[in-house]
Amino acid sequence: MTGMTKWTVAEARAKSSEVIERARSSGPQTITRNGHTAVVIVAAEEWERKTKRVGTLAEFLAASPLRDSGMDIRRSRVRARKAEL
């Protein structure tokens, strides 16, 4: 099983310690159920790196390449129609 990155649920359950260790040392480990990807196990450090927020929404918008593009976006003056809920 050297280099294996796909595991069935049964294999992952039986060898959970190995799945975790491989996720930490070799990268993401895919667990399949009925032949379809069910979950991917990744090391905590990788998860934190990929989900870490970089900057604020205002900073993101200010850095947009469209900021100085000269686009003229106008809001419609037409009132929104009423919806029955």
Secondary structure, DSSP 8 states (H G I E B T S, - for coil): -TT--EEEHHHHHHTHHHHHHHHHHT--EEEEETTEEEEEE--HHHHHHHH---S-HHHHHHT-TTTTS--------S-------
